[in-house]
Structure formats: structure tokens, C-alpha cells
Amino acid sequence: MRFDILTLFPAMFQGPLTESILKRAQQAGRIEIHLHDIRQWTTDRHRTADDTPYGGGAGMVMKAEPLAAAIRAVRAADERPGVTILLTPDGELLTQQIVRELATLPRLLLVCGHYEGIDERVRETLIDRELSIGDYVLTGGELAAMVVVDAVARLVPGVIDSESIVEESHSDFLLEYPHYTRPAVWEGRAVPPVLLSGHHGEIARWRRAERLRRTLVRRPDLLARAAAAGVLTKADLALLAELGW
Ligand SMILES: CC(C)(C)c1cccc(C(=O)NCC2(NC(=O)c3cccc4nocc34)CCCCC2)c1
């Protein structure tokens, strides 16, 4: 899978995309990540990629010409068809289901807004899909792009060993069970005995119950989505009924 990231600040991506899993995945050729500095497509002496907003007001807006030229040039750089996504607070909220869908594509182009945003006419003509990573104010779309790359890349075959990808579809909806490791007692706090019992069936049931209970308590909205998606088993529903759901 190929990721193309279009940004005014390519240096921001050093680190998250050059370390650990994403670095190894690139070295193994499972994914390609290409960074593109939108400024490369400016044509004036000052390499102007942003300008003052029509209608006045504070801040700057990213100009249409350089950005459109960048998108068109990057698209043409590889024959694989790609989806051009604008990271924006106005976008559809990113969920694991959307991540799964994106991970099936051969190519993603991620456009990062900065300053006050991009010229609307680029959104109308060259953006296929708009995604948001959440409801808070950011200084740019770059971190959002990194989140998308991280979440999508880990689902690309061979990027992480399959057992650590929680394959069941309910992993899109249920929180994790609590994790413990040595020592068995830490500052007087013991590990739940079932986990030391060696009874793998009981351990699986305990973990499942913990996922359901925690999701019910902390994220009932996710539980509702799980139910709507039909990923809860009869046993789950019985247990949730016991918990008062
Ligand atoms: C109601 C709400 C969400 C708080 C809000 C309302 C109005 C503006 C913002 C905001 O943050 N504007 C700045 C801006 N943000 C983002 O790019 C961005 C933010 C959040 C999630 C994202 N996912 O992808 C991109 C995201 C970066 C600079 C270029 C203009 C966009 C936020």
C-alpha cells in the first residue's frame, strides 16, 4: 500500500513514520510512505503557498494553485488509483471501520491543512473524502495524517504479526480487557487469580466479560454500535443483561 502525504511541513513526519513498526513496514516493502512539500509546486520567487483570506479576517488560507498542482502531480506519480483524503475538523469522524475500509485500498493521498485551512475550491474539485480524527482544535492536519497512516498501515498484511491484530470484528467496538504482567503482587496489589489459573476457557470468558463491562461503563456509545453492527453474541447479550444493560 502506498501513502502520499501532502503537507507544508514534511519535517513534522520524522519520528512517527521513521521509527518502529512503520519504519520496519517500509523497509519490508509492505508499505510506501512518500512525503511531498506543497511548496515544491509554488511558482513565485517567494514560494507562496498561502495568502490572506477574501472577506478579511485573521490568518492565512492555503492557496488553490500550488495545492491543486501538488495533488495532480502526486496522483500522476503512480499508476495505482488512490483516494485523496483531506484531514479536516469538518470531516467524517475516523473509526476503526473506516480504517479497515481504507486498508483495502492500493493507495491513499492525505492532504494536510494548515493556517486557517485550504481554499474551498480545492475541496470541491480534488478532494474525494474528508476525515476528522476528533473534536478538538489542532494547529494543522499533520498529526491527523499520522494517525491515519498508523491506524491503516497496521492492518496492511505483513506489517504486524497477525496474532497481535485483534481480528474479531468486535475489536472495532469493544474496549480492551485489563492487562497484567509480572510481578504477581505489586505494591500489595495482586493479579486477578483467574489469570494465573491456567484455565484458558475461564480466562477467555473473564477477558470477554471485562471487555463488555468496561465498554458498558466507559463507552456505552461503542456498545450501542457493536449491537447495531451485530457483533455481540448471545452470551455477550446475556452477560450485558446481567450488568443491567
Ligand atoms: C469543532 C472543532 C473540531 C473543535 C474545530 C472547529 C473549528 C476548527 C477546528 C480546528 O482545529 N481548525 C484547525 C485545523 N484543524 C484540523 O485540521 C483538525 C482538527 C481536528 C481534527 C482533525 N482531523 O483532521 C484534521 C483535523 C488545522 C489548521 C487548518 C484548519 C483546520 C476545530
The ligand as an SDF file (V2000), in Angstrom:
LIG
                    3D

 32 35  0  0  0  0  0  0  0  0999 V2000
  -15.1520   21.8360   16.3950 C   0  0  0  0  0  0  0  0  0  0  0  0
  -13.6590   21.6370   16.3470 C   0  0  0  0  0  0  0  0  0  0  0  0
  -13.3620   20.2260   15.8360 C   0  0  0  0  0  0  0  0  0  0  0  0
  -13.0630   21.7600   17.7470 C   0  0  0  0  0  0  0  0  0  0  0  0
  -12.9880   22.6480   15.4310 C   0  0  0  0  0  0  0  0  0  0  0  0
  -13.7320   23.6910   14.8660 C   0  0  0  0  0  0  0  0  0  0  0  0
  -13.0980   24.6030   14.0400 C   0  0  0  0  0  0  0  0  0  0  0  0
  -11.7230   24.4820   13.7500 C   0  0  0  0  0  0  0  0  0  0  0  0
  -11.0030   23.4300   14.3030 C   0  0  0  0  0  0  0  0  0  0  0  0
   -9.5480   23.2830   14.0140 C   0  0  0  0  0  0  0  0  0  0  0  0
   -8.8800   22.5030   14.6570 O   0  0  0  0  0  0  0  0  0  0  0  0
   -9.0350   24.0220   12.9890 N   0  0  0  0  0  0  0  0  0  0  0  0
   -7.6270   23.9710   12.6720 C   0  0  0  0  0  0  0  0  0  0  0  0
   -7.2860   22.8420   11.7090 C   0  0  0  0  0  0  0  0  0  0  0  0
   -7.7130   21.6300   12.3300 N   0  0  0  0  0  0  0  0  0  0  0  0
   -7.5590   20.3920   11.7710 C   0  0  0  0  0  0  0  0  0  0  0  0
   -7.0120   20.1960   10.7180 O   0  0  0  0  0  0  0  0  0  0  0  0
   -8.1830   19.2590   12.5400 C   0  0  0  0  0  0  0  0  0  0  0  0
   -8.7430   19.4650   13.8020 C   0  0  0  0  0  0  0  0  0  0  0  0
   -9.3300   18.3960   14.4770 C   0  0  0  0  0  0  0  0  0  0  0  0
   -9.3820   17.1060   13.9610 C   0  0  0  0  0  0  0  0  0  0  0  0
   -8.8110   16.9050   12.7020 C   0  0  0  0  0  0  0  0  0  0  0  0
   -8.7120   15.7810   11.9490 N   0  0  0  0  0  0  0  0  0  0  0  0
   -8.0850   16.0980   10.8120 O   0  0  0  0  0  0  0  0  0  0  0  0
   -7.7600   17.3980   10.7930 C   0  0  0  0  0  0  0  0  0  0  0  0
   -8.2210   17.9500   11.9840 C   0  0  0  0  0  0  0  0  0  0  0  0
   -5.7990   22.8280   11.4790 C   0  0  0  0  0  0  0  0  0  0  0  0
   -5.3040   24.0180   10.6570 C   0  0  0  0  0  0  0  0  0  0  0  0
   -6.0440   24.0840    9.3260 C   0  0  0  0  0  0  0  0  0  0  0  0
   -7.5410   24.2090    9.5820 C   0  0  0  0  0  0  0  0  0  0  0  0
   -8.0320   23.0250   10.3830 C   0  0  0  0  0  0  0  0  0  0  0  0
  -11.6270   22.5130   15.1450 C   0  0  0  0  0  0  0  0  0  0  0  0
  1  2  1  0
  2  3  1  0
  2  4  1  0
  2  5  1  0
  5  6  1  0
  5 32  2  0
  6  7  2  0
  7  8  1  0
  8  9  2  0
  9 10  1  0
  9 32  1  0
 10 11  2  0
 10 12  1  0
 12 13  1  0
 13 14  1  0
 14 15  1  0
 14 27  1  0
 14 31  1  0
 15 16  1  0
 16 17  2  0
 16 18  1  0
 18 19  2  0
 18 26  1  0
 19 20  1  0
 20 21  2  0
 21 22  1  0
 22 23  2  0
 22 26  1  0
 23 24  1  0
 24 25  1  0
 25 26  2  0
 27 28  1  0
 28 29  1  0
 29 30  1  0
 30 31  1  0
M  END
$$$$
